[in-house]
Amino acid sequence: MPKEKPKMEFRFYDIPKGDYVLAKLGKGWEQEYGIGYGRMLHFHNYMEIGYCYHGRGELLIEDRTYIYGNNNFTVIPENIPHTTISAPGNICKWEFLFIDIKNFIRTEMASDDMSADEIIRIINKRGTMKTAVNHPALNDLILKIIKECRDEDMYYRESIKGYLRSFVIEVLRLDEERERAGGNRISDFIRGAIEYINAHYAEDVRIADVADECGMSESHFRRMFEASMHMKPVDYLNMVRIDEACRLIRRGDRSIEQTGIMVGYDTPSTFNRNFRKLTGMTPLEWRKTQAKGGMIRSGYRISAQKGWEAD
């Protein structure tokens, strides 16, 4: 019997229109992480910044393992597999920010020196964990953004924009330091595949095309992608499409059939089948849940496991 492949979750978040940051703060995020999930990885549709105030444990980012402790913080771009595991019996206090960094850079950081796409490419290169002692500037900016999100004082949105701009610049500097040290361990071909799929998901994407874009044979590409992401390339393509379909359905200015075509599905039946597989309901059922209670699903499943929110 073939060995069962490890599971991975896609945890989807929705940032309110007009905002760039969704904050997950408070007592509910003080807990023993990893209970019931083992070492299963997950990834998000937005950049995740995590701040550990106290506690200890392991942080897995792709193929790297970090040991975290007090006043450590993480910067994990969208689509980067990761998970947090508390040391046994250790209650850890984390708080999280999910940031629509691509939209922020394209809207708020026009530059003659570097294009928005180039900034985004560098920002999304890799996930990392840092300490307050070694990276005080980044640490200070993250805590200031958290405070603005918590207090929501007058003009807090404008204040957050200023801090986010400084945050992007500090991450660009961090990348320069890493390049000078020759420390780029990220799988570049995986990043290229993800970028290609994100750009072309609405087209008739063939996995052979993605492999060719990465300069690999299709069979080798499939093996390498699955080894890194713990899912097939076509499953990732479907998640990107359904993610965008959810956004279009919430907007409400297209029919279900039009939405399916816009995200790359030739037939309504294929769209419905893949939508149900990832969200647990049909596109029509999902739209009705939005209309009734304004409910936004915090996650949809790749595996049988369901994503979670803190209480």
HELIX and SHEET records of a PDB file:
HELIX    1   1 LYS A   27  TRP A   29  5                                   3    
HELIX    2   2 ILE A  101  GLU A  108  1                                   8    
HELIX    3   3 ALA A  116  ILE A  123  1                                   8    
HELIX    4   4 PRO A  136  ASP A  151  1                                  16    
HELIX    5   5 TYR A  156  ALA A  181  1                                  26    
HELIX    6   6 ASP A  188  HIS A  200  1                                  13    
HELIX    7   7 ILE A  207  GLU A  213  1                                   7    
HELIX    8   8 GLU A  218  MET A  229  1                                  12    
HELIX    9   9 PRO A  233  ARG A  251  1                                  19    
HELIX   10  10 ILE A  256  MET A  262  1                                   7    
HELIX   11  11 PRO A  268  THR A  279  1                                  12    
HELIX   12  12 PRO A  283  GLY A  293  1                                  11    
SHEET    1   A 2 MET A   8  ARG A  11  0                                        
SHEET    2   A 2 LEU A  41  HIS A  44  1                                        
SHEET    1   B 3 VAL A  21  LYS A  24  0                                        
SHEET    2   B 3 CYS A  92  ILE A  99 -1                                        
SHEET    3   B 3 GLU A  30  GLN A  31 -1                                        
SHEET    1   C 5 VAL A  21  LYS A  24  0                                        
SHEET    2   C 5 CYS A  92  ILE A  99 -1                                        
SHEET    3   C 5 MET A  47  HIS A  54 -1                                        
SHEET    4   C 5 ASN A  72  ILE A  76 -1                                        
SHEET    5   C 5 THR A 128  THR A 131 -1                                        
SHEET    1   D 3 ARG A  64  TYR A  68  0                                        
SHEET    2   D 3 GLY A  57  ILE A  61 -1                                        
SHEET    3   D 3 HIS A  82  SER A  86 -1                                        
END                                                                             
